[in-house]
């Protein structure tokens, strides 16, 4: 692991201190949202108010014209026109083809329609499209109001001139009567002065801004505090993980994600504590396993040096066996390191699984039969599997060594090879005491040993189960363990069957 210098830690801490926290980010986001909302309100209520109002009035006039046109031949048209004029604040006039007034309703002050002279009135009448479509014209009402007012002629604070004041909308549309004649419908609607409304909305907007600002500051403060408080407490508690301790913060369960994070950190602290204990135990066991062969090698070598009669093949064989045991232990530690670092290479191909297992059984039997151990193999014929043969040899060798170490008084181990659909299952069983159910999930973990007192491995280092796990996971193979108290334990793994006709190294097809 790369070591971090104190200067790097100081720079990182200074950099993290300059970064904005979650509370600041929340308040910044709320401020941005507030500015956006208030800007939108200002644009809609002030800048675009006149446009909205004008479009609204245009819709009113168009709707009023549609009512009149649809009922143009009704005998109670006068009553309808009067109601339409009152509700929509418009004045209207209906002329025949000669320009004679048929209907006239005036409910609007300074109505352009009723103040135009006949020549001026006929100009918009002549502009009406003959096909009955509408024609809208914007006109000025100043001729019928006090157009001589100028605010600069007076002193002090006086009403300003309103450029929107005096605008008027004229709707002209040709209509057709049931006797075949035609006429012209004219509807006038004033675009009322909006300065008073705009001033009122501006003042309202100031109050709204102040209230929303105050509310957002309070809400943002309490929201940021409620969100960040459990995170800050969790962060403080998580710093104790470096010491293998973790205490659940008092306010850490207010949110689901924070509660899940706290549960994860609690489990991480428990795992770290457990791994630390297992690591210490492994160091002690490894020290014992290393010391024993070294002590025996040293003792027999000194005996053979000092006593010539002890220089016999039996003592030499003991030194060779202990040297092989020591080399096996060192090799497994190296394999374990390569697997953890990811430098071990895997080469998947078809291979004779049955022959591989038989060869391992023969070698191990030769090493252990003098001590009374027996290895039984039960296979359903020769089978070809797909995987890395060299790594599978390691797996079988380690599982077999583990079974020999913990088997029962009968010193018997059974290897089974079974075909299951598209896979081949290999299992190694012993007749030992078995493993407690609560310990089963951890037997594959590194550094782990069962509660049973330390036993010297018959072959290997005793740390091979984690090596098996890493190899099988890299090969994508399923694996597991089954155990029953007093009846022994079975470790198994599954490999896919090789395709028919696949070339197997060392076979006749592969030569």
C-alpha positions, 0 to 999 in steps of 0.5 A, a space after each residue: 500500500 502506498 504510504 502518504 506523507 504528512 505534507 500530502 495529508 496536510 495539503 489534502 486537509 487544506 484542500 478539503 477545508 476550502 471545499 463547500 460543505 453539504 449545508 452550504 451547497 443546500 443553501 446555495 441551491 435554495 438561493 438559486 431556486 429562489 432567484 429563479 422563482 422571483 425572476 419568473 414572477 417579475 417577468 410574468 407580473 411586470 415585464 409581460 403583464 401588458 402582453 398577457 392582458 392584451 392577448 386576454 382582451 383579444 380572446 374576449 373580443 373574439 369570443 364575443 364576436 363568435 356569440 353574436 355571429 352564431 345568433 345573428 338571425 335570432 329575434 332576441 339578438 338585442 338582449 344577447 348583445 347587451 349581455 355580451 357587451 356588459 360581461 366583456 366590457 365591449 361596445 358593438 355595432 351592427 351595420 347593413 350593407 348600406 352602412 345603416 345602423 341595425 344594432 348599437 350598444 355602448 357600455 364603454 367610456 371613450 368608445 372609439 366606435 361611437 365617436 367616429 364620424 361616418 366617413 371614418 366609420 366606413 373605412 374599417 367597414 370597407 376593410 372587412 374581408 368579404 368571406 366573413 373572416 375577422 379583421 382586427 385593428 389597433 386604434 388610439 383613443 386620445 382624440 376622445 380624451 385629454 390628449 393635451 396633458 403633459 407631465 413636464 408642464 407641472 411642478 412636483 410629483 404629478 401623474 406621468 404620461 402612460 404610453 399604454 393609455 388610450 389603446 383600443 382594439 377594433 374587431 370588424 367582421 362581415 356577417 350574413 343574414 337569413 334573407 341573403 343580405 350581409 352586414 358588418 359587425 364592429 366590436 370595440 374593446 379598450 386596452 385599459 391603462 395598467 399603470 396602477 395595476 403594475 405599480 400595485 404588482 411591483 409593490 406586492 413583488 417587493 413584499 413577496 421577495 422580502 417574505 420569501 427571502 426570510 422564509 427561504 433563509 429559515 427553511 434553508 437553515 433548518 433543512 440544511 441542519 436536519 440533512 447534514 447533522 446525521 452526516 456530520 455525526 456519521 463522519 465523526 463516528 467513522 473516523 474511529 474506524 481506523 482504530 477498529 471502533 465504531 459507535 452508531 451516532 444518536 441522530 444517524 437513523 433519521 434518513 434511510 440512506 444514512 441509516 443504511 450507511 451506519 449499518 454498513 459502517 457498523 458491519 465494517 467495524 465488526 469485520 475489521 475487528 474480526 479480521 484483525 483478530 484473525 490476522 493476529 491468530 494467523 501470525 501466531 499459527 504461521 510462526 508456529 508452523 514455521 518454527 516447527 520445521 526449522 527447529 526440527 531441521 536444526 535439531 536433526 542437523 546438529 545431531 548428525 553433526 555431533 553424533 556420527 552414528 545419527 547420520 543415517 537415511 531416516 534422519 536425512 529423510 526427516 530433514 528433507 520432509 521438514 524442508 518440503 513442508 517449509 517450502 510448501 508453506 512459503 509457496 502458499 504464502 506467495 500464491 496467496 499474495 499473487 492472488 490478492 494482488 491480481 498478478 496470477 494468470 489464468 488460462 482456461 481450456 479443456 482438460 481431463 479432470 478425472 486424470 488430474 484428480 487421480 494424479 493428485 490422489 496418487 501423490 498425496 497417498 504416497 505422502 500420507 499412507 505411512 501415517 495411516 491415511 486413506 483417500 478414496 476416489 469415486 468418479 462416474 467415468 472419465 470426464 473433461 472439464 473447462 478451466 485452468 488445469 494448473 489452478 484446479 490442481 491447487 484447489 484440489 490439493 488444498 481441499 485434500 490437505 484441509 480434509 486430511 488435517 481435520 478428518 476423524 480417527 478413521 483417517 479417511 477422506 473421500 473425493 467424489 466426481 459427479 456429473 450434473 447437467 452441464 457441470 461437473 461437481 468435485 467434492 472432498 469430504 472428511 469424517 471429522 467433527 464438522 463445523 458450527 453453522 455460524 462459522 460456515 460463512 467465514 471458513 473461506 475468509 482469509 486468516 480464518 480458522 475454526 474455534 477448534 484449537 490449532 492443528 498442524 496441517 498434514 500437507 500445506 499451510 492450513 491457509 489454502 481455503 482462501 486460496 481456493 476461493 480466490 482461484 474459483 472466483 477468478 474462474 467463475 466457478 460455483 463453490 460451497 461447503 456443507 457440514 454436519 456436527 459429528 459427521 464431517 465436512 464436505 467442500 465442493 466446486 463445479 466446473 463446466 463440461 468441455 464441449 464434445 470434440 474439444 482438444 485435450 492436452 496430452 490426449 491422443 487428439 491433442 498430440 
